[in-house]
Amino acid sequence: MQRLTRVLTMPEWATIETRCHRIKALGISKRVQPDKFYTMDQATSDQFLEYLRSRRFPLIAYTPKFLPNLAALSWPCSWYGIHTLDPIPHLLGPTLLDLDIWGHHDDSDIPSNNVLAAMKWILLLLPQCSPSLKRLYYDYSMPDQDDVVSSLLSIVVLECPLLQDVGSGKIPLRENGFKHLAGLPSLRFLRSAIPIAGYPETRRSSDPTFPSLQVLNLQVMNVQHIQNLLGCIDSRELSNLSVDVHRTTEFTSDQFKSLLNLITQNQSALRLLYITHAADLALPQLNSDQNLSFTDISPMVNKFPNITQLCLVSSNFAIELNDDDLRAMALAWRGLRLFQIVCTQPHSPRPSITLQSLLTFATYCPGLSELALNLDPSTPNDYLRRQGKEVRHRRRTLQILQFYGWNELESPSLLADFILDLFPDVVEVHAVPIFPMEWNEELWLEWENFQPFMKGYVAARRNAECGCRR
């Protein structure tokens, strides 16, 4: 990998052109993987754009005149308000396999119509110039133009038969594009929003079924649509499933249960499962009859023995678990890397999970790196503190601990000591207050101040341990 970090002269660009056949991957440094791409910073990319304009390379399908062997391209739609899409048509060619177009229109002063005109040209050229494309990732939303981009992306999908990895960010593909992807035997990774028109509730035997899909990451406006889609997936290779329900969508506990049941019935190879919903407005008060319990989650424990990441986040109902429930999951999933089961609803019931569960995860899941729970962090008793010190010298990798609740933090220093005994390499500890109906400013400040307290406590304890070893 080479990196250009200064503005080059035109003769220097001409020298690079004589060696351009060696460049297989090109991108802008803000986004690309440093070990994969020949990268340029913003000033140098401006010069690169000016050089291409000065050379007036012709746009002839299948015969790019610059970087003829380019296989991977990562490029921004705009860069600090500068329109930078012009070079892309000059870089499309038969060797291109990986295209990543990204950016944030909110950061740009360019009218969306200008960007859209250039984007249309690129996406219409793409299937002609790069028919062997295997990966397409588009992450640039223009709210007033997303419908047009959705149609264009669907055309690309329909005309590139070798696609293995498709991502469209928050832009839903058209229904015809989505169904076409379902029939591609090569498709392994799909990251998209479900089409606004949804997915058919019933499936014909002739309907495509994503036969080789391994990773599915979906943004959902309508919960029924995701249930319809999951019922149509026949892939036995699906290992990663992520469902993000839009914040404005009502997501009830019954829908959550139905979704979990459908996943458990239809899949067998899951290693990663995320179902998240962060609602705009919290409900005034939770109905305990609508809460989730371990009974709703337990079928996954036996069905998916190889789970390494589990994330269930709710805003509209509580997920009521206790220490015994978490012990059953920790024993079943000893290879856990990430575990998050959280209700962010302000009026959720008092957590039944105690510090005993932290000890459980430290004991049975040594590879866990991130943990988030609704937790009662009351002062650890003598037994827990002794057990915590006994596991202190075992190798554990937890980096991030996040707990939600509204109990008093009776002794922050004892709690900090207990956490550090269990997880000596922890980097971040976040205490997130969620309260019952009555507001308690003193308790809120107590939780709010725990994170900076913990940060200072970690530094002081590690400095003391380093001093003892000298």
C-alpha positions in Angstrom: 0.0 0.0 0.0 1.2 3.5 -0.9 -0.1 6.8 0.5 0.1 10.2 -1.1 0.1 13.0 1.4 1.2 16.0 -0.5 0.1 17.9 -3.6 1.9 16.6 -6.7 3.0 18.6 -9.7 1.6 17.8 -13.2 4.9 16.1 -14.2 4.7 13.9 -11.1 1.2 12.9 -12.0 2.5 12.0 -15.4 5.1 9.8 -13.8 2.5 8.0 -11.8 0.5 7.5 -15.0 3.4 5.5 -16.5 3.1 3.1 -13.6 -0.7 3.2 -13.2 -1.1 -0.4 -14.4 0.4 -1.5 -11.0 -2.4 0.2 -9.0 -5.1 -2.4 -8.1 -7.0 -0.4 -5.4 -7.6 3.3 -4.9 -9.4 5.4 -2.3 -9.7 8.5 -0.2 -7.9 8.2 3.2 -10.8 9.2 5.4 -12.7 6.0 4.8 -10.5 3.3 3.3 -8.7 0.4 5.0 -5.1 1.4 5.2 -3.8 -2.1 4.3 -5.9 -2.4 1.2 -5.9 0.9 -0.7 -3.5 3.3 -2.5 -4.8 6.4 -0.7 -4.8 10.1 -1.1 -5.7 12.9 1.3 -8.2 15.7 0.3 -5.7 18.1 -1.2 -4.0 15.4 -3.2 -7.3 14.1 -4.4 -8.2 17.6 -5.7 -5.0 17.6 -7.7 -5.8 14.1 -9.0 -9.2 15.3 -10.1 -7.6 18.3 -11.9 -5.1 16.0 -13.6 -7.9 13.8 -14.9 -9.8 16.8 -16.2 -6.7 18.1 -17.9 -6.0 14.8 -19.7 -9.6 14.5 -20.9 -9.6 10.7 -20.8 -12.3 9.4 -23.1 -15.2 7.5 -21.6 -15.2 4.2 -23.6 -16.9 1.2 -22.1 -14.5 -1.6 -21.1 -11.4 0.4 -21.9 -10.4 2.8 -19.1 -7.5 4.9 -20.0 -6.3 5.4 -16.4 -5.6 2.7 -13.8 -6.5 -0.1 -16.3 -6.1 -2.8 -13.7 -8.1 -1.2 -10.9 -10.0 -3.8 -8.9 -11.3 -1.8 -5.9 -12.4 1.8 -5.6 -13.6 3.7 -2.5 -14.7 7.2 -3.2 -16.6 10.1 -1.5 -19.6 11.8 -3.2 -18.3 15.1 -1.8 -15.3 16.1 0.2 -15.6 19.2 2.5 -18.2 20.7 0.1 -16.2 19.8 -3.1 -17.9 17.8 -5.7 -15.6 14.8 -6.3 -17.7 12.4 -8.4 -16.2 13.4 -11.8 -13.2 11.0 -11.7 -15.3 7.8 -11.1 -16.5 7.3 -14.8 -12.8 7.4 -15.8 -12.0 4.7 -13.3 -14.7 2.2 -14.2 -13.5 -0.8 -16.2 -13.8 -4.6 -16.7 -11.3 -5.3 -13.9 -13.3 -3.4 -11.3 -14.7 -5.8 -8.7 -15.3 -3.7 -5.6 -17.0 -0.2 -5.6 -17.7 1.8 -2.4 -19.4 5.2 -2.8 -19.9 7.1 0.4 -20.5 10.4 2.1 -22.9 12.6 4.0 -24.9 15.1 2.1 -25.5 17.2 5.2 -21.8 18.0 5.2 -21.9 19.3 1.6 -22.9 22.7 0.2 -23.5 21.1 -3.2 -27.2 21.0 -4.3 -28.4 17.5 -4.3 -29.5 17.8 -7.9 -25.9 18.3 -8.9 -24.8 15.2 -7.1 -27.7 13.2 -8.4 -26.9 14.1 -12.0 -23.4 12.8 -11.6 -24.6 9.7 -9.7 -27.1 8.8 -12.4 -24.2 8.9 -15.0 -22.1 6.6 -12.8 -24.7 4.1 -12.0 -25.9 3.9 -15.6 -22.4 3.3 -16.8 -21.4 0.8 -14.1 -23.1 -2.3 -15.5 -21.7 -1.6 -19.0 -18.1 -0.8 -17.9 -17.8 -3.2 -14.9 -20.1 -6.2 -15.6 -18.0 -8.5 -13.3 -18.6 -6.3 -10.2 -18.7 -8.5 -7.1 -19.2 -5.9 -4.3 -21.2 -2.7 -4.4 -21.6 -0.5 -1.3 -23.5 2.8 -1.6 -23.8 4.9 1.5 -24.9 8.4 0.6 -28.4 9.5 1.3 -30.1 12.5 -0.3 -33.6 12.5 1.3 -35.3 14.3 -1.5 -33.6 12.0 -4.2 -33.5 8.6 -2.5 -36.3 7.2 -4.7 -34.4 7.9 -7.8 -31.2 6.4 -6.4 -33.1 3.4 -5.3 -34.3 2.8 -8.9 -30.8 3.2 -10.2 -29.3 0.9 -7.7 -31.9 -1.7 -8.5 -30.9 -1.4 -12.2 -27.3 -2.1 -11.3 -28.3 -5.1 -9.3 -30.3 -6.5 -12.1 -27.5 -6.1 -14.6 -24.5 -7.4 -12.5 -25.0 -11.1 -12.2 -21.8 -11.9 -10.2 -22.6 -9.7 -7.2 -21.6 -11.3 -3.9 -21.9 -8.4 -1.5 -24.5 -5.6 -1.8 -25.0 -2.7 0.6 -27.4 0.3 0.1 -27.3 1.9 3.5 -30.7 3.3 4.5 -31.9 3.3 0.9 -34.3 0.5 0.1 -33.8 -1.4 -3.2 -36.8 -1.6 -5.4 -38.9 -4.8 -5.0 -37.7 -6.2 -8.4 -34.0 -5.6 -7.4 -34.6 -7.2 -4.0 -36.2 -10.3 -5.6 -33.4 -10.5 -8.2 -30.8 -10.6 -5.4 -32.8 -13.4 -3.7 -32.2 -15.6 -6.7 -28.4 -14.9 -7.1 -26.5 -18.0 -6.1 -23.4 -15.9 -5.6 -24.9 -13.5 -3.1 -23.3 -13.9 0.4 -23.7 -10.4 2.0 -26.8 -8.1 1.9 -27.1 -4.8 3.8 -30.1 -2.8 2.9 -33.5 -1.4 3.9 -36.5 -3.6 3.0 -38.4 -2.2 0.0 -41.2 0.2 0.9 -43.6 -2.1 -0.9 -42.5 -4.8 1.4 -42.0 -8.5 0.7 -44.9 -10.9 -0.2 -46.5 -12.6 2.8 -46.8 -15.9 1.1 -44.2 -17.6 -1.0 -44.6 -19.6 -4.2 -42.4 -22.7 -4.7 -40.8 -20.9 -7.6 -39.8 -17.8 -5.6 -36.0 -17.2 -5.1 -34.8 -17.8 -1.6 -31.3 -16.3 -1.0 -29.7 -19.8 -1.3 -26.1 -18.8 -0.3 -26.7 -15.8 2.0 -24.4 -15.6 5.0 -24.8 -12.1 6.3 -28.1 -10.2 6.3 -28.3 -6.6 7.7 -31.7 -4.9 7.4 -33.3 -1.6 8.2 -37.0 -2.0 8.7 -39.9 0.4 8.6 -42.6 -2.3 8.8 -42.1 -5.3 11.2 -44.5 -7.5 9.1 -42.2 -7.1 6.1 -39.1 -8.5 7.9 -41.2 -11.5 9.1 -42.4 -12.1 5.5 -38.8 -11.9 4.3 -37.3 -14.2 6.9 -39.9 -16.8 6.2 -38.6 -16.8 2.6 -34.9 -17.4 3.3 -33.8 -21.0 2.7 -30.1 -20.4 3.2 -28.6 -22.8 5.7 -25.4 -20.7 5.7 -26.9 -17.6 7.3 -24.6 -16.9 10.3 -25.1 -13.1 10.8 -28.5 -11.5 11.1 -29.1 -7.9 12.1 -32.5 -6.2 12.2 -32.7 -2.5 13.0 -36.3 -1.4 13.5 -36.8 2.3 12.6 -37.2 4.6 15.5 -40.6 5.8 14.3 -42.0 2.3 14.0 -44.1 0.8 16.8 -42.4 -2.5 17.9 -44.5 -4.5 20.4 -43.4 -7.3 22.6 -45.7 -9.7 20.6 -43.9 -8.7 17.4 -40.6 -9.2 19.0 -41.6 -12.7 20.2 -42.9 -13.6 16.8 -39.7 -12.5 15.2 -37.6 -14.5 17.6 -39.8 -17.6 17.0 -39.5 -17.2 13.3 -35.7 -16.9 13.5 -35.4 -19.9 15.8 -37.6 -22.1 13.5 -36.0 -21.2 10.2 -32.3 -20.8 11.0 -29.8 -23.1 12.5 -26.3 -21.7 11.9 -26.5 -18.2 13.5 -23.4 -16.9 15.3 -24.5 -13.3 15.4 -28.0 -11.9 16.1 -28.9 -8.2 16.5 -32.5 -7.0 17.0 -32.6 -3.3 17.9 -35.2 -0.6 18.3 -34.5 2.9 19.7 -37.9 4.6 19.7 -38.2 8.4 19.4 -40.7 8.7 22.3 -40.8 6.4 25.3 -44.1 5.0 26.5 -45.5 6.8 29.6 -45.5 3.5 31.6 -44.8 -0.1 30.8 -47.5 -2.8 31.1 -45.8 -5.8 32.8 -48.1 -8.2 30.7 -46.2 -7.0 27.6 -42.7 -7.7 28.8 -40.3 -10.3 27.4 -39.0 -13.1 29.6 -36.4 -15.8 29.5 -39.1 -18.2 28.2 -39.2 -16.1 25.0 -35.5 -16.2 24.6 -34.6 -19.7 25.8 -35.3 -21.6 22.6 -32.3 -19.8 21.0 -30.0 -21.2 23.7 -30.3 -24.8 22.4 -30.9 -23.9 18.7 -27.8 -21.7 18.3 -25.0 -23.2 20.3 -22.3 -21.2 18.4 -23.6 -17.7 19.2 -20.7 -15.3 19.7 -22.6 -12.0 19.5 -26.1 -11.4 20.8 -27.7 -7.9 21.0 -31.4 -7.4 21.9 -32.3 -3.8 22.5 -35.9 -2.6 23.2 -37.5 0.7 23.9 -41.2 -0.2 24.2 -41.1 -3.1 26.6 -38.9 -4.6 29.3 -36.8 -7.7 28.9 -37.1 -9.3 32.3 -34.2 -11.6 33.1 -32.5 -12.6 36.4 -29.1 -14.0 37.4 -30.2 -17.7 36.8 -31.3 -16.8 33.2 -28.0 -15.2 32.4 -26.1 -18.1 33.9 -27.9 -20.5 31.6 -26.9 -18.4 28.6 -23.3 -18.0 29.7 -22.9 -21.7 30.2 -24.4 -22.4 26.8 -22.5 -19.7 24.9 -19.0 -19.8 26.4 -17.6 -18.3 23.2 -19.4 -15.0 23.6 -17.6 -11.9 22.3 -20.5 -9.5 22.7 -23.6 -9.7 24.9 -26.2 -6.9 25.1 -29.7 -7.4 26.4 -31.1 -4.0 27.3 -34.4 -2.1 27.8 -33.8 1.6 27.4 -37.4 2.5 28.5 -37.3 5.1 31.3 -40.1 3.5 33.2 -38.8 -0.1 33.1 -39.1 -2.2 36.3 -36.3 -2.4 38.8 -33.6 -4.8 37.3 -33.5 -8.3 38.7 -29.9 -8.8 37.4 -27.3 -8.3 40.0 -23.5 -8.1 40.2 -23.6 -12.0 40.5 -24.1 -12.0 36.7 -20.9 -10.0 36.1 -19.1 -12.8 38.1 -20.9 -15.4 35.9 -19.7 -13.9 32.7 -16.2 -13.4 34.0 -16.1 -17.1 35.0 -17.6 -18.8 31.9 -17.0 -16.3 29.0 -13.4 -15.3 29.2 -13.4 -14.0 25.6 -16.2 -11.5 26.1 -15.2 -8.0 25.0 -18.4 -6.0 25.3 -21.3 -6.4 27.9 -24.5 -4.4 28.3 -27.3 -5.2 30.8 -30.1 -3.7 32.9 -28.3 -4.1 36.2 -28.8 -3.6 39.9 -25.3 -2.4 40.9 -25.8 -2.5 44.7 -22.7 -2.8 46.7 -21.1 -6.3 46.2 -21.3 -8.4 49.4 -18.3 -10.1 51.0 -18.9 -13.4 49.1 -19.0 -11.7 45.7 -15.9 -9.7 46.5 -14.0 -12.9 47.5 -15.1 -14.7 44.3 -14.1 -11.7 42.3 -10.6 -11.8 43.6 -10.4 -15.5 42.9 -11.0 -15.1 39.2 -8.8 -12.0 39.1 -5.8 -13.7 37.6 -7.6 -15.6 34.8 -7.3 -14.2 31.3 -10.3 -12.1 30.5 -10.7 -9.6 27.6 -13.7 -7.4 28.5 -13.2 -3.9 27.1 -16.6 -2.2 27.4 -19.1 -2.6 30.2 -22.5 -0.7 30.1 -25.2 -1.0 32.6 -28.7 0.6 32.8 -30.7 1.0 36.0 -31.9 3.4 38.7 -30.7 1.9 42.0 -28.5 3.9 44.3 -24.7 3.5 43.8 -24.1 2.9 47.5 -20.3 2.6 47.3 -18.7 3.6 44.0 -15.2 2.6 45.1 -16.3 -1.0 46.1 -18.2 -1.3 42.9 -15.2 -0.1 40.9 -12.8 -2.5 42.7 -15.2 -5.4 42.0 -15.4 -4.6 38.3 -11.7 -4.3 38.0 -11.1 -7.6 39.8 -13.4 -9.3 37.3 -12.3 -7.4 34.2 -8.8 -6.1 34.7 -8.5 -4.9 31.1 -11.7 -2.9 31.0 -11.4 0.4 29.0 -14.8 1.9 29.2 -17.5 1.6 31.9 -20.8 3.4 31.2 -23.5 3.8 33.8 -26.8 4.8 32.1 -29.6 6.0 34.4 -33.2 5.1 33.5 -35.8 6.2 36.0 -39.3 5.3 37.2 -42.0 7.9 37.0 -40.6 10.3 39.6 -37.5 12.2 38.6 -34.6 12.0 41.1 -31.9 14.6 40.3 -29.5 13.4 43.0 -29.7 9.8 41.8 -29.2 11.0 38.2 -26.0 12.9 39.1 -24.8 9.9 41.0 -25.0 7.7 37.9 -23.8 10.5 35.6 -20.6 11.0 37.7 -19.8 7.3 37.9 -18.1 7.1 34.5 -15.5 9.9 35.1 -15.0 8.5 38.6 -14.4 5.0 37.2 -12.0 6.3 34.6 -9.9 8.0 37.3 -10.1 5.0 39.6 -8.9 2.6 36.8 -5.9 4.9 36.1 -5.0 5.2 39.8 -5.3 1.4 40.4 -3.2 0.5 37.4 -0.5 3.0 38.3 -0.4 1.5 41.8 -0.1 -2.0 40.4 2.7 -0.9 38.1 4.5 0.6 41.1 4.2 -2.6 43.0 5.8 -4.6 40.2 8.9 -2.4 40.1 
